[in-house]
Every structure is written in structure tokens, then in C-alpha cells.
Amino acid sequence: MTERKPPGMSTQDWVELQIRQAQERGEFEGLSGEGKPIPKLADPHDPDWWVKDFMRREKIEADVLLPPSVQLRKEKAQVGEKVAKMRTETELRDYLADLNERIRIQIRDATGVVVPVGFVDTEAVVEQWQRDRPAPAPQPARSEQHEHQGRRRKSVWQRLFT
């Protein structure tokens, strides 16, 4: 516990005395960061430093700060990349219907920044998606299918005890 400040001594003089005594005792030796510059001390003043630090620390994308109409416009521009990863046409159509519905809601909402965003042409995107998909593997010939169906597979019990 530290000593009390003597009466009649200014707070600044008292603090300076405490620091000097700690230095003489060697309490500031071997601290982590010794000899290193203080981070961000030389950086120009940024009033939003705490927001940027928070976003970097929490790994938050900067896109969430954009107005909804700009977010939708960016998503619409990236539809081709997103659609290429989808496996079924139903999944594709559901995604496009949801995107068009969110665009419709944004068009109706007149508050905030108004950035024109048009609807996605579902049929054109589906056609492009079908053209980009690899051709399905060829089906085995009819005779091979019948031959395979003719041989009945043994049950687990039959395989175990034969």
C-alpha cells in the first residue's frame, strides 16, 4: 500500500516523488514493451479509432455499415458467384426469390439513402446457371441395369453367416 500524500505537498509533486522512488527501486525494469514505441501514438488523430478497433477485433465486415440499398446492390452484383455454388435449381430459385423480395421491400422504404436497385431476372440467372453446370454423368446401359437388378444383394445376416 502506498503512503498518504503529506499535507501541504501538491499532488503533482507527490506523484513525481512516487515515480522517482519506484525508478530507484527498479520497479520499471524488465516490463513488457520496454524500449518499444507506444502503439498508434504517432498516427494522425482519427475520431473513429475506437469503431475501427472494435470492427478489427471482433472481425466485423465493413459492409454491415452500408445502407441496405447499397448492400442489396453489392449482393446483386455478386449473384453469379453465389449462384455458382448452389447445387439444385430449387435452392437457386428460392435464393433469387428471397433477394427479389428484399429488393422489393427496400424500394417501398423511402427512408435513408435511395440507391436504385433493380430486380434480378430469375429466368436469365437460372439459364446461365444451367449452362455453367457440368453435364450429368451418363447413365449405365439398360442391360447393365437389369443385370444388376437381377442379382439380389444378400442381407447383413446372410453375409455374416455364410
KASULTA-V479392 format. One record per residue. N is the residue number from 0. RES is the residue in one small letter. PSI is psi in degrees with one decimal (none if undefined). BURIAL is + if it has 24 or more other C-alpha atoms within 12 Angstrom, else -. Layout:
((N RES PSI BURIAL) (N RES PSI BURIAL))
//
This chain:
((0 m 140.8 -) (1 t 160.7 -) (2 e 162.1 -) (3 r 153.5 -) (4 k 128.1 -) (5 p 144.4 -) (6 p 143.1 -) (7 g -11.0 -) (8 m 136.6 -) (9 s 154.5 -) (10 t -39.8 -) (11 q -43.9 -) (12 d -38.8 -) (13 w -44.5 -) (14 v -44.2 -) (15 e -40.8 -) (16 l -42.7 -) (17 q -42.6 -) (18 i -45.1 -) (19 r -43.0 -) (20 q -39.3 -) (21 a -38.4 -) (22 q -41.0 -) (23 e -34.4 -) (24 r -11.7 -) (25 g 23.8 -) (26 e -15.5 -) (27 f 5.7 -) (28 e 140.4 -) (29 g 20.4 -) (30 l 149.8 -) (31 s 137.3 -) (32 g 3.1 -) (33 e 129.8 -) (34 g -0.4 -) (35 k 149.3 -) (36 p 152.2 -) (37 i 126.9 -) (38 p 139.6 -) (39 k 10.1 -) (40 l -36.0 -) (41 a -8.9 -) (42 d 147.4 -) (43 p 154.4 -) (44 h 130.8 -) (45 d 113.8 -) (46 p -19.0 -) (47 d 22.5 -) (48 w -37.5 -) (49 w -34.0 -) (50 v -44.4 -) (51 k -40.0 -) (52 d -44.4 -) (53 f -45.0 -) (54 m -39.3 -) (55 r -43.6 -) (56 r -41.6 -) (57 e 0.8 -) (58 k 49.4 -) (59 i 130.6 -) (60 e 143.4 -) (61 a -19.2 -) (62 d -25.2 -) (63 v -16.2 -) (64 l -9.6 -) (65 l 153.8 -) (66 p 151.2 -) (67 p -37.3 +) (68 s -35.4 +) (69 v -38.1 +) (70 q -44.1 +) (71 l -38.0 +) (72 r -40.9 +) (73 k -42.4 +) (74 e -39.8 +) (75 k -36.4 +) (76 a -24.6 -) (77 q 12.9 -) (78 v -42.6 +) (79 g -42.6 +) (80 e -41.4 -) (81 k -40.0 -) (82 v -33.0 +) (83 a -24.7 -) (84 k -8.1 -) (85 m 147.4 -) (86 r -34.6 -) (87 t 156.2 -) (88 e -33.4 -) (89 t -45.5 -) (90 e -42.1 -) (91 l -49.7 +) (92 r -38.1 +) (93 d -44.1 -) (94 y -46.3 +) (95 l -37.3 +) (96 a -41.6 -) (97 d -43.6 -) (98 l -45.6 +) (99 n -35.0 +) (100 e -41.6 -) (101 r -35.6 +) (102 i -42.7 +) (103 r -44.2 -) (104 i -40.3 -) (105 q -36.3 +) (106 i -39.1 +) (107 r -30.5 -) (108 d 113.7 -) (109 a 6.6 -) (110 t 155.7 -) (111 g -164.1 -) (112 v 129.6 -) (113 v 110.5 -) (114 v 120.2 -) (115 p 126.5 -) (116 v 119.8 +) (117 g 165.6 -) (118 f 159.2 +) (119 v 132.2 +) (120 d 99.8 -) (121 t -47.2 +) (122 e -39.6 -) (123 a -40.1 -) (124 v -40.1 +) (125 v -43.1 +) (126 e -43.9 -) (127 q -41.1 -) (128 w -42.2 +) (129 q -38.0 -) (130 r -35.4 -) (131 d -16.4 -) (132 r 144.0 -) (133 p 151.7 -) (134 a 142.0 -) (135 p 151.2 -) (136 a 142.1 -) (137 p 142.3 -) (138 q 146.2 -) (139 p 153.8 -) (140 a 158.5 -) (141 r -42.0 -) (142 s -37.3 -) (143 e -37.4 -) (144 q -46.4 -) (145 h -38.8 -) (146 e -42.0 -) (147 h -38.5 -) (148 q -28.0 -) (149 g -37.5 -) (150 r 116.5 -) (151 r 133.8 -) (152 r 140.6 -) (153 k 148.3 -) (154 s 169.4 -) (155 v -42.2 -) (156 w -40.7 -) (157 q -38.6 -) (158 r -34.5 -) (159 l -40.2 -) (160 f 12.5 -) (161 t none -))
//
